Structures are given as C-alpha cells and as structure tokens.
Amino acid sequence: MRGGTVQINWHDQQPVLTLDFHPVSGRLATGGSDHDVKIWVIASDDSGKKLPTATYHSSLSSHSSAVNVLRFSPSGENLASGADGGGIILWKLHSTDDGESWKVHKSFLFHHKDVLDLQWSKNGAFLVSASVDNSCIVWDANKGVVQQKLDGHLHYVQGVAWDPLGQYIASLSSDRTCRIYANKPQGKSKNTEKMNFVCQHTLVKAEHQNHDESKPTAKAHLFHDETLPSFFRRLAWSPDGSFLVLPAGLRKYSSEVINTAYIMSRRDLSRPAIQLPGASKAIVAVRFCPILFRLRGSQSDGFFKLPYRVIFAVATLDSLYVYDTESVAPILIHAGLHYAAITDIAWSSDAKYLAVSSRDCFCTIIEFENEELGQPHNDSGTKELAERNTACENTKPLKVDSMEVDAGASKAKLEASSAAVEVTPPPALAKNSILRTKEAAEGNVTCENDNPIAIDSMEVDVGANKAKMEATPVVVQTTPPPVSTKNSASSKPTKKRITPIAIN
C-alpha cells in the first residue's frame, strides 16, 4: 500500500468538494468551488516507489455555482452532479472518435437551495437528492421528473443513502435527526408498483445512563447540531444492504464529548446496534468498498459475524479510518494529510484505489497492492440477504436484530439487556503518517471500565484512559500538500455559503 496527496492543480486552487470513480473505466470525477466537474485518469507508478498519478482528461462546465456532490450511475452511463442553488445536472456518456465525452442529458430543477448529497438507486432508474431546503427528492432519472418529495427535516439535509435492496432511504440532517423511509408501494402503474416512501423511524435521542444511580436516566442527542463545521454528513449502506453507517454521531461522557459513527442493523433501524470507536474530530463521511472479501479466519474478535468481509472508510474532518468487519481496530488510519476539512471519499470498483477530497484544494489517493485487502468473495453480487450477524465474543451469545453478538473475543466486556459493546478510541497519531495494523490477527482491544454508558439497549465503554490498543502499526512516510495562499480553504470564494459556520 502507498498513497498521499497528489499535488496538482485540481480545481484552480479552490476547494475540492466531492469525487467518485467511474464503475467501468476507473476514471475519477471531481467537483469543486470552481463550478466545474473534471475527469481524471488515475495510474500507478510502474516502479512502485512513487504515488499514483492523476492526469487531466476533460472538464464538464455547465454548472453556474460550486459542485457539492457527484455520483456515477451503477452502469456508468450517467453522471449526476448537484450544486449550490439547487440545480442537478444529469450527464450522459457518449462515444466519440477521440474516445468518449460527457454531455448534458437532463437538468433537474426543483430544489430551491443548495444540493449537498445524492444517491442512485441500485438499478439506476431513480436517484434521491438532499438539500439545504430541508427536503429530499426522489427523481425518475429516465423522465427527469419528481417522483416524490420527502419532507420532515427541520434543518439542512446533509446526507442521503439509498438501500441497495431498494427498500429504504435514509437521510441525515443538521436538525440532529436521521430519518429512515420505507418503500410502501401504492397501486400499480403500467404493471409496476408505484414507489411510495413513508417515514418509518426518526432517530433523535438515546438513553444516557447517569453515574449517580439515584438520578433517573436521561436522554441525549445522538448527532451533532448545526454548528458542526462541515456542509456534509454522508451516510452509507453496506453493499449487501445488511447495515447502515451514520456519521456525525456524538456521545457525552461526563464533560467530554466523544465523536463517533453508529452502525444500524437492517432488521432494527429504530436504534443503533454498535458505536464505532471515538474519533478526535467529527465524522463527516462514510463510503463502502464495492467488493466483498473472503474471511481471513485469523481473528475472531470482530463485531460482525458474516460469511465474508465488508470494508468501509470513515472520514473525520482531518483523518481517514478504514475498517473491516472481521476486526475491531481500524486496519488503516491516515492522518495529517490535509490542512482543511475532508469533504468526500470514493473507492474504485476494483478496490485498488481509495480517494479523499478536501477543502484545502487537494485530493489524496491511496493505492492497494493486488489482494492486499484480501481475496474477493465468490459471490459478491449481494443477490441474497443472508443472516447478518454482528458479534463480540462470549460464551452466551446475545442478539442484536439480525446481528449475533458474542461478548468475549476481543477481551471486551459486553453488558446490556439486549447487546452491549465496549469500544476504544484509536491511539493518538502523529501528523503526516499512515498507520496500518499488521494483520487482523494482531488487532485486539482490551477495555476496562466499571461504569459503561448506555445507548438504548447497548452499553458503550468510552474510558479511553483505561483502554489499550494492542495492534502494532506500520509507519509509512507521506507528504502533505503545500499551503495554498490563493484562496482560503474555509469558505467558498464564489459566494457566501448558507451554512453559518465556517471551517477554521
């Protein structure tokens, strides 16, 4: 594995706000404050000594404001991009004598304020967008019309995710709520069921156990409020649809605030099943590797009991964590690569590259060696939703929805009526370093605390001062980007953002 910040002029020295890999060609698309979408060819260094390179290919210039989000359709035939002002453009791929080009296919104009996130349905026939106008809209991508408007949030909707199995849409807002919409079709149109999403769950607060047993338990908010210094809360479903990961989480422990992300089991989307280890800064984005991997079988202390390994990346404002479902500790940690907030994450379809965009005007590209992440699972198609089990080890297994929890394996105690998970924040990291745990077999976590915090039915131990991480990291030297002096990375130069909080 090697990687670092690619020091080229990505978007005229202006913040890079989003990026995504084409599912077939592997080309990287980026969007930024310069109003453009740019296509790049990513290539490896043959000698294996240098960072991956990004070569400019083409620009798509039809937006009149900053591009906040872009996503390729599952087939790769279309590209959707959302911008300030509420405009969404659907680009279509055309073959030419010189290779290929992207042309405007449709424009979606219904949001009246900035579009911050969007997601395609699995079949590529629909997409859902999230906006500063407090709403989500489900679009018919073929007709270019509004299929349904999802109201209910009281503040900016900063993230949206479409269940790969087509049953749910999840949205996350700066009103400190996550709303889960279930598809309950009403009637049929041309022999097909008419899509109809209804809010099934709204996650707001969870019970917080007081250390003073004489006081009643109180409820605390699960998510950061609108002062979170980011425009984005990009949530994501796993490729098999078995669980959902929510960023921007927080838990208060005494006077300390713990930043976290919540994992939701598909079989009970009314409450979190697992809380990821606390991060030093707020988590703003989650993205799953599109490939499922074979189990390595070398570690039995993971929270998940699945017939394969699922790998996902979690970005805080300044760091990147990569987890797999067979280990407790992160398998990779990047820190200190950017001078301003991270804005988006993207995986290439072959899992060779992992890219990160930032408001400091640069992108980081990490390249994995062949089978470094593991061998692909025989059936990565996610056609069937088998039993999804989440586990920690214990002689007496506990049940969390579809996830089987077993409380003894990673030397962690689990105490709760239905499930309890004690987690440990990752070790402190020096800047300008890449830390990678040696193998899953070495990533054990020991947690000790007599007073865990209760989150609904789960208890999470956040006593970082007593926690030990027993993984030995491998250090790889990386190079940070140069300081950009032309434009401030804390605000867009084109116009003042609606969000009142700027990034320092």
Salt bridges, closest charged atoms under 4 A:
ASP12 OD1 - LYS486 NZ 3.65
ASP20 OD1 - ARG287 NH2 2.72
ASP34 OD1 - HIS11 ND1 2.85
ASP34 OD2 - LYS38 NZ 3.87
ASP84 OD2 - LYS492 NZ 3.18
ASP84 OD1 - ARG497 NH2 3.78
GLU100 OE2 - ARG27 NH1 2.75
ASP114 OD2 - ARG497 NE 3.56
ASP117 OD1 - ARG234 NH1 3.21
ASP133 OD2 - HIS111 ND1 2.95
ASP133 OD2 - HIS112 ND1 3.84
ASP163 OD2 - ARG266 NH2 2.77
ASP175 OD2 - HIS153 ND1 3.17
ASP240 OD2 - ARG388 NE 3.56
ASP268 OD2 - ARG271 NE 3.16
ASP318 OD2 - LYS281 NZ 3.76
ASP324 OD2 - ARG309 NH2 3.05
GLU326 OE1 - ARG309 NE 3.53
ASP344 OD2 - ARG71 NH1 3.02
ASP344 OD1 - ARG234 NE 3.50
ASP360 OD2 - HIS338 ND1 2.94
GLU367 OE1 - ARG2 NH2 3.13
GLU367 OE2 - LYS352 NZ 3.90
GLU369 OE2 - ARG2 NH1 2.90
GLU372 OE2 - ARG436 NH1 3.90
GLU387 OE2 - ARG267 NH2 2.83
GLU404 OE2 - LYS305 NZ 3.24
GLU404 OE1 - LYS399 NZ 3.31
GLU470 OE1 - LYS411 NZ 3.98
